[in-house]
Amino acid sequence: DIDRKREDFCLSGHSNSVTCVAVSADAKRIFSGSADNSIKAWNWATKEEEFLLNGHENTVSAIVLLYEETSLASGSHDRTIKVWNLESR
């Protein structure tokens, strides 16, 4: 609630710091990257985790949605960029 400057909800589940966030254009999903080396996809309506993307060997520091949001690119302190197919995950 921006007018009242208060939190609407909180998503928790990573085992280390959240380092980056991306929101889908339709605002149906929130993606969070973490120092636990993972990316979580959250359902905006239910506030629940939808799925987890594992594969980085160090902190996920950047995420961006690509290709009409059918893919996600992530950058990590492991010096890699991974592109994830969100439709086939």
C-alpha positions in Angstrom: 0.0 0.0 0.0 2.1 2.9 -1.3 -0.2 5.6 0.0 0.0 4.3 3.6 3.6 3.2 3.1 3.1 -0.3 4.5 3.9 -3.8 3.4 1.1 -5.7 1.6 2.6 -9.1 2.0 5.9 -11.0 2.5 7.3 -14.0 0.7 9.8 -16.1 2.5 11.5 -19.4 1.8 15.1 -18.8 0.7 17.7 -20.1 3.0 20.0 -17.0 2.5 19.6 -13.4 1.4 17.4 -12.4 -1.5 19.7 -10.6 -4.0 17.4 -9.8 -7.0 13.7 -9.8 -7.9 11.8 -9.7 -11.2 8.0 -9.4 -11.8 6.2 -10.7 -14.9 4.5 -8.1 -17.0 1.1 -9.5 -16.2 2.1 -9.4 -12.5 1.1 -13.1 -12.0 4.6 -14.2 -11.0 7.4 -12.8 -8.9 10.9 -14.3 -9.3 13.5 -14.1 -6.6 17.2 -14.8 -6.8 19.2 -15.6 -3.7 22.6 -16.2 -2.1 21.4 -19.7 -1.6 22.2 -20.2 -5.3 18.5 -20.7 -6.3 15.7 -18.9 -8.1 12.1 -19.2 -6.8 9.0 -18.4 -8.8 6.1 -17.2 -6.7 2.4 -17.0 -7.5 1.3 -13.4 -6.9 -2.3 -14.3 -6.2 -1.7 -17.2 -3.8 1.6 -15.9 -2.4 3.0 -19.5 -2.7 6.1 -20.8 -4.3 5.3 -22.3 -7.7 8.7 -23.8 -8.6 12.4 -23.7 -7.9 15.3 -23.3 -10.4 18.6 -24.8 -9.2 21.9 -24.9 -11.1 24.1 -22.0 -10.1 27.0 -22.8 -7.9 27.1 -19.3 -6.2 24.8 -16.3 -5.4 22.3 -15.4 -8.1 22.8 -11.7 -8.6 20.6 -10.9 -11.6 17.4 -12.2 -13.2 15.5 -10.9 -16.3 12.5 -12.3 -18.2 13.0 -13.0 -21.9 11.2 -14.0 -25.0 7.6 -13.0 -24.1 8.4 -14.4 -20.6 8.8 -18.0 -21.7 12.5 -17.8 -20.6 14.4 -16.3 -17.8 18.1 -15.4 -17.8 20.1 -15.4 -14.5 23.6 -14.2 -13.7 25.6 -15.5 -10.8 28.7 -14.9 -8.8 29.8 -18.4 -10.2 30.6 -16.3 -13.4 27.9 -17.9 -15.5 24.7 -16.7 -17.2 22.0 -19.4 -17.4 18.9 -19.2 -19.6 16.0 -21.2 -18.3 13.0 -22.4 -20.3 10.0 -21.6 -18.1 7.6 -23.7 -20.2 9.6 -27.0 -19.9 11.5 -26.5 -16.7 
